[in-house]
Amino acid sequence: MSHFTNNNIPRQVRTLMTKQTADQGDVAVKAVGLSKLYGEFEAIKDLNFEVVAGQTLALLGHNGAGKSTLIKMILGLVSPSAGQLFVQGQEVQATRVNLSLSLGYLPENVSFYDNMTAHELLSYFAKLKGVALVRVKPLLEEFGLIAAKDKRLCTFSKGMRQRLGLAQVMLAEPKVLLLDEPTVGLDPLASAFLYQKMAQLKAQGCAIIISTHELGLVQDQMDRALILGQGRMLALGDLQRLREATSLPSLIEIHHFTPLQYQQLLNQAFFASFIALSTSERVCLMVPDALKVKMMQQLQSLKIYEFSIVPPSLQDIFHFYMASLQSQSTPSSNSFGHPTYVKSGLVA
């Protein structure tokens, strides 16, 4: 596998990595020079980041980027090869996991005892966690499972199992919650329900780290994103900082225009280089931030007033970093030499 050094990462990426720090608050998770080796393979290389209480961090990256390894280290299942990892102020090592840590974990595929009922399962975990049994019924009601409380878990759909899994996690009111692809395979309503519950936990001061490929869902829920590539940190920041770091253009979509205005858009040299899509009903322009004001002035000079401005999405930003990563990993290939920006959803 090809590797690259931090010196090969684009300057704007390094600037973002070093410039942004966690907001003020209690630090729930902190990594300092964190690395993990499996033989000669570097699964995680020199990670530095913080997550504070009441903050949601989206953990993003390609398959094999190191996301699962990082989650396992936070859970204390594997030990770092170098660096330090702190959870709630305590250094975490797989050889000496502190049972006093308030951690919750929800994997992509929840595994339960299929012959138990929902009520039996939550009661069982309540006893394991030292939680009063009176918490069980309200949680079943809160998660919409009270009608199914006496049904065997083998009859539950994936959405019901994920809801039960999150209810089980919430029994002990964790201070740190880790989620690994929690919405994969769920319908939109089930996904929205899970994010609603995560928002409630966040409001109570829980720090949430969510690993996901469903960028459209997590974009409006996250406070910051940590983007990994080949075990290394490519970027860390909130959505606005990531937009500034990538300098990706915004989409200006013109909704209404006359035939004359349409011809003016196509024929004037100023607009030509920015047109990404043009039909008789829709014109889309890809415009750098530095030219947005001038573009709006030019549109108004044509008496075009009905348009929308859509900044780069998290998905656009993610694709930018993945293209940059591939360019660094395969220098002989020029297909990603200058990453092409493709606005999500831009189809005729």
C-alpha positions, 0 to 999 in steps of 0.5 A: 500500500502506498503511503504519504507524509504530512509534508505531502498533504496540501497546505490548506489541509495542514493549516486546518489541522493545526489551526482548529482546536476544540471549543471551550468545555470539558474534554471528553476524548483527547488523542495526542500523537495517537498511532496504532501498528499491526506489524508493519501496517500503520492503521492509525498514524499520529492523530491529534484531536479533542471532543468536548462534552455536548459535541458531536464529532463525525468520523469520516473516511474511506473503508480501511481509513482507521475509523474502526481501529480508533473506536476500538482504542477509545473503547479500550479493546486495543492499545495504542502503539504510540501516543496517548488517548484520554477518555474523561481525563483518564488514559485508556489502555486495553490492559487496564480499562477503567470500569468507571468510565461512562461509555456507550457503544452502538455498532452497525449490527446490534447482536442480542439474545434472540430468545429474550424479550425487549423488556427482559433484555433491558432489565438484564442490562440494567442489573449489569450496569447497576441501574434501577429497574424503574428506568426500563419501562420509560425507556421502552415507551420513549423508544416506541417499543412498549407494544413489543416489550414481550416479543422475542427479539428474533422477530424485531426488524433492524430498525427496532433492534437499533432503537433497542440498542440505543435504549440499552446504551442510554440506560446508564446515561453515558458521558461518551457515546460511540456509534458505528454506522448506526443508520445503515439499512434504516428507513428515513423515519428510523434514521431521523428517530435515532438522530433525534435521540442523539440530539437529546443526549448531546443536549444533556452533555454527552460527547458523541463520536459517529462513524458514518458514510451517510454524509447527508444525514450527519451534516446537520447534526455534527459540530465538527468532522474528522476526516481520515485517509490511510490512517492519517488525519486529512482534516478536522473542523466544523463545516464552515472551516472545512469549506474555507480550507477546501476553497470549493465553489458554491452552486448558484442555481437560477430558477426563472429566466426568459429566453432572452436572459437564457441566451445572454447567460450562454453567450456572455463570456463572463458566465461561460466558464462558470456554467456547470449545467444549462437547460431551458428551465435550469441553469447552474453555475459553479462560483468560487467564494471570491466571485460570488458577489460579482456573480450576483451583480452580473445576474442582477444586471440581466434582471435575474433575481430568482436564484439560490446559492448552495455552499459545498456540502459535507459530501462535496468536501469529503470527495475533495479530500478523497481525491487529494488522497488518491493523488498523493498515493498514486502520483503517476496517475493524473486523473486526480491531479487536479480534483474535480468538484462535482456538486452532489445532486447536480443532474439535468 
